[in-house]
Amino acid sequence: TLDLVSPGDERYEVVRRGFNKRIDKRPAVIAMCTSTAEVAEAMSVARDRDLTVAVKSGGHCMEGFSSNDDGMVINLSQMNSIRAVSGGRLVVQPGCTLGAIYDYTLERGMLLPTGSCGTVGIGGLTLGGGYGLFARKYGLTCDHLVQATMVDGYGDVHSTRDDAELLW
């Protein structure tokens, strides 16, 4: 069941706040998603209610793009698992913060070139390129993205396994 947080809910003030305290946006509803299916459901709800959508990957957006006024924020912070798979690759959900990724990878002698702020979510960072301390030597975070699952504005789920062109 999709968890929708609205003004008046005791959690609202905590989950609506962003990193930059000068930006004070107040969405009509925040969808606390725990799965791709819930993200798709949230998009359907937003379309039914004619709400503008912003996506909050982890917990940090200096410019405030991960929130809005009177719309829906799809909060992915609970989608935060990470695991190593064969070939030295990682499977990372979009709500993982860089701090969590660094903790996981450094313990295992791995490196993913990313940014330098531990509160940034990997989803937003990767979509923005992902410039960081290792970029000159290893490239941007987005250069290392080999597969993704995404939900479009209609609530339809797409995977780069089925259409590799989506990575471009």
QUIKA-V210501 format. One record per backbone hydrogen bond with DSSP energy under -0.5 kcal/mol. NH is the residue of the N-H (numbers start at 1). CO is the residue of the C=O. E is the energy in kcal/mol with one decimal. If there is no record, write none. Layout:
# QUIKA-V210501
<<NH:CO:E> <NH:CO:E>>
This chain:
# QUIKA-V210501
<<3:32:-0.6> <4:2:-0.8> <5:3:-0.5> <5:30:-3.1> <6:4:-0.5> <7:28:-0.6> <9:6:-2.4> <12:9:-1.6> <15:11:-2.4> <16:12:-2.1> <17:13:-0.8> <20:61:-0.5> <21:19:-0.8> <23:20:-1.7> <24:22:-0.6> <28:71:-1.5> <29:71:-1.8> <30:5:-2.6> <31:73:-2.8> <32:3:-2.9> <32:30:-0.7> <33:31:-1.3> <33:75:-1.8> <39:35:-1.8> <40:36:-2.4> <41:37:-2.2> <42:38:-2.7> <43:39:-2.2> <44:40:-1.8> <45:41:-2.3> <46:42:-2.7> <47:43:-2.4> <48:44:-2.5> <49:45:-2.1> <50:46:-0.5> <50:47:-0.8> <51:46:-2.8> <54:72:-2.3> <56:74:-2.6> <57:55:-0.6> <64:61:-1.1> <67:64:-1.2> <70:26:-2.5> <72:52:-3.3> <73:29:-2.0> <74:54:-2.9> <74:72:-0.5> <75:31:-2.6> <75:73:-0.9> <76:56:-3.2> <76:74:-0.6> <79:76:-2.2> <80:78:-1.3> <83:91:-1.8> <85:89:-3.1> <88:85:-0.7> <89:85:-0.9> <89:86:-0.6> <91:83:-3.0> <92:90:-0.6> <93:81:-2.5> <95:79:-2.6> <96:93:-1.7> <98:120:-2.2> <99:118:-2.5> <101:97:-2.3> <102:98:-3.2> <103:99:-2.3> <104:100:-2.2> <105:101:-3.1> <106:102:-2.5> <107:103:-1.2> <108:104:-0.7> <108:105:-0.9> <109:106:-1.2> <110:105:-2.9> <118:116:-0.6> <120:117:-1.6> <122:96:-3.0> <123:94:-1.8> <125:121:-2.2> <126:122:-2.7> <127:123:-2.0> <128:124:-1.7> <129:126:-1.4> <135:132:-1.5> <138:134:-3.1> <139:135:-2.2> <141:130:-1.3> <142:129:-2.6> <143:140:-0.7> <144:141:-1.9> <145:142:-1.1> <146:144:-0.6> <150:158:-3.1> <152:156:-2.6> <155:152:-2.0> <158:150:-3.3> <160:148:-2.5> <162:159:-0.9> <163:159:-1.4> <166:163:-2.0> <167:164:-1.7> <168:165:-1.6>>
